[in-house]
Amino acid sequence: MNTPSLLAALESHNIDVEYQCREGYCGSCRTRLVSGQVDWLTEPLAFIQPGEILPCCCRAKGDIEIEM
């Protein structure tokens, strides 16, 4: 299954997300995951707190709610 990253999915729906690297290094796309789960395409290298995700390196695992 070749599902795009959450960042790509958000962009495809014209939702503006701040980002820089698209690789999980910088953390500029850091977003709070309110509910649901994600699968990591690659482990983020930027520091994230519990409950935070990097949309550039994950994809939604079903329905999710995020806070931007």
C-alpha positions in Angstrom: 0.0 0.0 0.0 1.5 3.3 -1.1 -0.5 5.8 1.0 0.9 9.3 1.0 2.1 11.0 4.1 -0.4 13.0 6.2 1.3 16.2 5.0 0.7 15.2 1.4 -2.9 14.3 2.1 -3.5 17.6 3.9 -1.9 19.5 1.0 -4.1 17.6 -1.5 -7.1 19.1 0.3 -5.6 22.6 0.2 -4.9 22.7 3.9 -1.9 24.9 4.5 0.7 23.2 6.8 4.0 24.8 7.7 6.9 22.5 6.8 10.5 22.7 5.7 12.3 19.3 5.3 9.5 16.8 4.6 11.8 14.2 6.2 11.2 14.4 10.0 14.4 16.3 10.8 13.3 19.8 11.5 10.0 19.4 13.3 8.4 22.5 11.7 5.2 20.5 10.8 4.8 19.4 14.4 1.0 18.9 15.1 -1.0 17.6 18.1 -2.8 14.3 17.5 -6.1 14.8 19.4 -7.6 11.4 18.6 -6.9 8.4 16.4 -3.6 6.7 15.4 -0.9 7.1 12.8 1.6 4.8 11.2 5.1 6.1 10.9 6.5 6.0 7.4 9.9 6.8 9.0 10.8 7.4 12.6 10.9 11.2 13.2 14.4 12.5 14.1 13.0 15.8 15.5 12.1 15.8 19.1 8.3 15.4 19.7 6.3 15.2 22.9 3.8 12.5 23.6 0.7 13.3 21.7 2.5 15.1 18.9 3.1 13.9 15.3 5.1 15.0 12.3 2.7 14.9 9.3 5.6 14.7 6.9 6.6 11.2 8.1 3.3 9.5 9.1 0.0 8.6 7.7 -3.4 8.3 9.3 -4.5 4.9 10.5 -8.2 5.4 10.1 -10.0 8.6 11.1 -7.9 11.1 13.1 -8.4 14.5 14.6 -5.4 16.9 14.7 -4.9 20.4 16.2 -2.9 22.8 14.0 
